Amino acid sequence: MKHILQKVQGETNRQEKERFKEALAEVVPHMDHFFSRMTKRKFPNRTLLHIQHVKQRAVIDWDVLAYWFEEFMPQPVEA
């Protein structure tokens, strides 16, 4: 499923949180246990605790989620 990995104009906080959780649930099974260190290197201004909260508590951070989709989601193989 294709997700819009950014804030949508006119969307309520509740709708944004639900959409974030759906996208997060799709990417989490593909993540390895090195995700927090890799994310910290990519986003040095985020703390490891913040990164853990994005994954475990669905704290909204669209930039981090977009990075996880790019890094961890299987890419279709072209013939």
N, C-alpha and C positions, 0 to 999 in steps of 0.2 A: 504494500500500500504506500502511496506517495503522500508524504506529510509536508505541510507548510511549516518550516522550522524558524518561524519568527512571529512576532506579535502581529495580530490581525486588527486593523482599524475597526472600531465599533464593537469589538468583542468584550464581553464582561469578564471579570477576573475568574469567575467560576468556569465559564466556557474555556478560557485560556488554560486553566489548571487541568481540566478534563482532557483537552487536546494534547497537552504536554504529557500527561500520564499515559495516554494511548501510544504516543510516539516512543516514550521511554520504555514501555512494556515490550515494544517490538524490538528495540535494540539491545536491551539488557541480556537476553539469552546468548547473544553473540560476543559479549565482552569477555576478556580474559582478566586474570587477577592483577595484571600490570596497568590497568586502565587509569588508576589514580595518579601514578607517577608520570605516565605518558601525558595525561591531561595537564598536570602541573607544569611540565616542560613547555607545553603549547601555550598555556595561560598562566604565566608566572605571577600575575596579580591576584589569582584565586588561591585560597588556602586549601590544603588537603581536606580539612573538615568541610568546607563549602562543597568541594567536589563529591565527597561522600554523601552529603545531604542532598545534592542534586539526584544522585542515584537512589538513595534509600528513602528519602522523604519527598521526592518530587519537587524540590525547591526549583522554581523556574529560572533557567539560565539557557536561553535559546542558542547562544554561541557554543556552549559546551555540548549541548545535545546535537547540534549540527556537526560538530567535530566528531562525536561518537558515531554518528551515522556514516560519515565519510571514512572513518578509520576502521570500524568494526563490522558494518553490514556487508554481507557477501555481495560482490559485484557480479552482474550477469556476464557470462563468458560469451564473447562474440565468435561466431564460426568463421 
